[in-house]
């Protein structure tokens, strides 16, 4: 597998190679310097050239190759971690990575004294089984890709989106109030409703139902997910293609008292 290093990575490889080679040369000169008083000038010159060239050629080449491979391994590990956290079909986070990132944010809110707010949206494609049954699973996959793209197009840089089920997506909006959250949810719903999805020339309107909840202060992923899921059920029961949002949010989870911590 060929991995091209960035200019920064090449700089680190070269810097370590130069520093390590210089160290090897210095050690060689230091060790050999004890013999210099007993050698002729010509022998001293040959010894000095050996102390210079041997570490330069052998040590420098070895260090360069070693650092190059280490950097390649680091890049490969980074790419593998990204692949492991990404849904291969829609290119958004998978369920595990999504919940982990959201929980990490909420954990920070529980540790910090200042109030943090945000919202969680659960987005479910309407009548998705009919799309698979009528048009085939390839068209269903294409529909999911379009829905994921539409969701990402309505979000900010710090928002988190993941595929949390077959045709279900989660969106976490840190630092927003309920009115802003509803606007985002409604913009996602409208954008998907207005998309042109016509596989094979056959028009197939897409729509989603969205359940959402907001929070202010400490909470948990399970709390906000359950609240948003209940709202999604309401949106589905009321006819689909709509947003059901809980402006009151979930009740803050009080931090554990010192006496109860073991």
Secondary structure, 3 states (H helix, E strand, C coil): CCCCCCHHHHHHHHHHHHHHHHHHHHHHHHHHHHHHCCCCHHHHHHHHHHHHHHHHHHHHHHHHHHHHHHHHHHHHHHHHHHHHHECCCCCCECHHHHHHHHHHHHHHHHHCCCCCEEEEEEEEECCHHHHHHHHCHHHHHHHHHHHHHHHHHCCCCCCEEEECCCCEEEEEEECCCHHHHHHHHHHHHHHHHCCCCCHHHCCCCCCEEEEEEEEECCCCHHHHHHHHHHHHHHHHHCCCCCEEEECCCCCCCCCCCHHHCC
